[in-house]
Amino acid sequence: MEKFPELNKNEVALPRAQNSTGHVLDENCKLKLNGAQKVYTVFDCLDLALQYADSLIKEQRDLEIVIYGHGQRVIKTITAL
Protein backbone atom coordinates (compact mmCIF):
# COMPACT_ATOMS: atom_id res chain seq x y z
CA MET A 1 0.00 0.00 0.00
CA GLU A 2 1.17 3.51 -0.63
CA LYS A 3 2.90 5.47 2.09
CA PHE A 4 0.70 7.62 4.29
CA PRO A 5 0.89 11.22 3.03
CA GLU A 6 2.67 13.98 4.93
CA LEU A 7 -0.08 16.22 6.31
CA ASN A 8 0.14 19.70 7.74
CA LYS A 9 -1.85 20.71 10.80
CA ASN A 10 -5.22 21.25 9.05
CA GLU A 11 -5.01 18.71 6.23
CA VAL A 12 -6.75 15.35 6.36
CA ALA A 13 -6.35 12.15 4.34
CA LEU A 14 -9.22 9.99 3.18
CA PRO A 15 -8.84 6.38 2.02
CA ARG A 16 -11.74 4.15 0.96
CA ALA A 17 -12.46 0.45 1.38
CA GLN A 18 -15.28 -1.85 0.36
CA ASN A 19 -17.18 -2.43 3.60
CA SER A 20 -18.33 -5.98 2.82
CA THR A 21 -14.86 -7.28 1.90
CA GLY A 22 -12.37 -4.83 3.40
CA HIS A 23 -10.67 -4.45 0.01
CA VAL A 24 -8.80 -1.17 -0.37
CA LEU A 25 -10.08 1.05 -3.18
CA ASP A 26 -8.34 3.76 -5.17
CA GLU A 27 -9.52 7.35 -5.65
CA ASN A 28 -11.95 6.17 -8.35
CA CYS A 29 -13.44 3.56 -5.96
CA LYS A 30 -11.87 0.77 -8.00
CA LEU A 31 -10.09 -2.18 -6.38
CA LYS A 32 -6.45 -1.27 -5.77
CA LEU A 33 -4.41 -3.74 -7.77
CA ASN A 34 -1.11 -1.94 -8.40
CA GLY A 35 1.22 0.74 -7.09
CA ALA A 36 0.13 3.27 -9.69
CA GLN A 37 -3.31 3.60 -8.09
CA LYS A 38 -3.62 6.35 -5.50
CA VAL A 39 -5.37 5.37 -2.25
CA TYR A 40 -5.31 8.58 -0.19
CA THR A 41 -7.10 11.77 -1.13
CA VAL A 42 -5.78 14.77 0.80
CA PHE A 43 -8.07 17.66 1.70
CA ASP A 44 -7.15 21.08 3.05
CA CYS A 45 -9.69 20.78 5.86
CA LEU A 46 -12.04 18.35 7.57
CA ASP A 47 -15.20 20.02 6.23
CA LEU A 48 -14.22 19.36 2.61
CA ALA A 49 -13.39 15.74 3.39
CA LEU A 50 -16.74 15.24 5.15
CA GLN A 51 -18.64 16.69 2.18
CA TYR A 52 -16.76 14.40 -0.20
CA ALA A 53 -17.29 11.36 2.02
CA ASP A 54 -21.01 12.07 2.24
CA SER A 55 -21.31 12.25 -1.56
CA LEU A 56 -19.37 8.98 -1.97
CA ILE A 57 -21.53 7.13 0.56
CA LYS A 58 -24.68 8.31 -1.22
CA GLU A 59 -23.35 6.90 -4.53
CA GLN A 60 -21.90 3.65 -3.18
CA ARG A 61 -23.44 2.40 0.03
CA ASP A 62 -20.91 -0.42 0.51
CA LEU A 63 -18.02 1.90 1.38
CA GLU A 64 -16.09 2.44 4.56
CA ILE A 65 -14.32 5.77 4.69
CA VAL A 66 -11.81 6.76 7.35
CA ILE A 67 -10.62 10.32 7.74
CA TYR A 68 -7.13 10.70 9.19
CA GLY A 69 -5.48 13.81 10.54
CA HIS A 70 -1.90 14.78 11.24
CA GLY A 71 0.09 11.93 12.80
CA GLN A 72 -2.29 9.34 11.31
CA ARG A 73 -4.86 10.13 13.98
CA VAL A 74 -8.29 8.73 13.10
CA ILE A 75 -10.78 11.57 13.11
CA LYS A 76 -13.88 9.84 11.79
CA THR A 77 -15.04 6.56 10.28
CA ILE A 78 -18.04 6.72 7.95
CA THR A 79 -20.20 3.89 6.63
CA ALA A 80 -23.73 3.75 5.26
CA LEU A 81 -24.53 0.54 7.11
Buried (B, 14 or more C-beta within 10 A) or exposed (E): EBEEBEBEEEBBBBBBBBBEEEEBBBBEBEEBEEEEBBBBBBBEEBEBBBEBBEEBBEEBEBBBBBBBBBEEEEBBEBEEE
